[in-house]
Amino acid sequence: MSPDSVTAGSVRSADELNAAIRALWSHPQVPLTDGQRAEYARLCAELRQVERGNVVEAA
């Protein structure tokens, strides 16, 4: 799964996604595992989609 693809039907808020991202980095001195890096990329992609959905087009 590419980092830009997000599971259909995902309805997490930006706050929930940010909290999940912060939780992955709770110990910044410890490097992330491959699985954690994949999760981080997925969360960031989902957050980008949520943020784009919150943008209102200017008139």
Legacy VTK file of the C-alpha trace (Angstrom):
# vtk DataFile Version 3.0
C-alpha trace
ASCII
DATASET POLYDATA
POINTS 59 float
0.000 0.000 0.000
1.437 3.376 -0.959
1.652 6.115 1.678
-0.794 8.191 -0.393
-3.520 5.578 -0.375
-5.862 5.713 2.561
-8.403 3.147 3.627
-11.851 4.084 2.360
-14.279 5.023 5.097
-11.598 6.264 7.467
-13.174 8.988 9.584
-10.545 9.993 12.100
-10.172 13.646 12.940
-6.969 15.608 12.504
-6.623 15.670 16.318
-6.862 11.867 16.512
-4.329 11.436 13.714
-1.933 13.938 15.296
-2.203 12.090 18.611
-1.377 8.788 16.895
1.614 10.386 15.147
2.870 11.891 18.426
2.490 8.507 20.129
4.828 6.934 17.557
7.456 9.567 18.376
7.054 9.375 22.167
10.744 8.435 22.504
12.512 10.521 19.839
15.942 9.180 20.767
14.832 5.623 19.817
14.674 5.007 16.043
11.380 3.804 14.601
11.100 0.229 13.405
10.219 -0.498 9.778
6.627 -1.181 10.849
6.429 2.083 12.772
7.811 4.014 9.795
5.144 2.434 7.578
2.454 3.365 10.118
3.831 6.919 10.297
3.659 7.254 6.496
0.082 5.915 6.483
-0.992 8.291 9.262
0.587 11.261 7.477
-1.201 10.356 4.231
-4.502 10.066 6.088
-3.879 13.409 7.804
-3.181 15.082 4.436
-6.508 13.803 3.137
-8.373 15.020 6.223
-6.704 18.424 5.959
-7.576 18.695 2.248
-11.180 17.853 3.073
-11.287 20.757 5.541
-10.201 23.312 2.944
-13.005 25.481 1.596
-12.511 26.812 -1.910
-12.365 30.593 -2.159
-15.048 32.260 -4.280
LINES 1 60
59 0 1 2 3 4 5 6 7 8 9 10 11 12 13 14 15 16 17 18 19 20 21 22 23 24 25 26 27 28 29 30 31 32 33 34 35 36 37 38 39 40 41 42 43 44 45 46 47 48 49 50 51 52 53 54 55 56 57 58
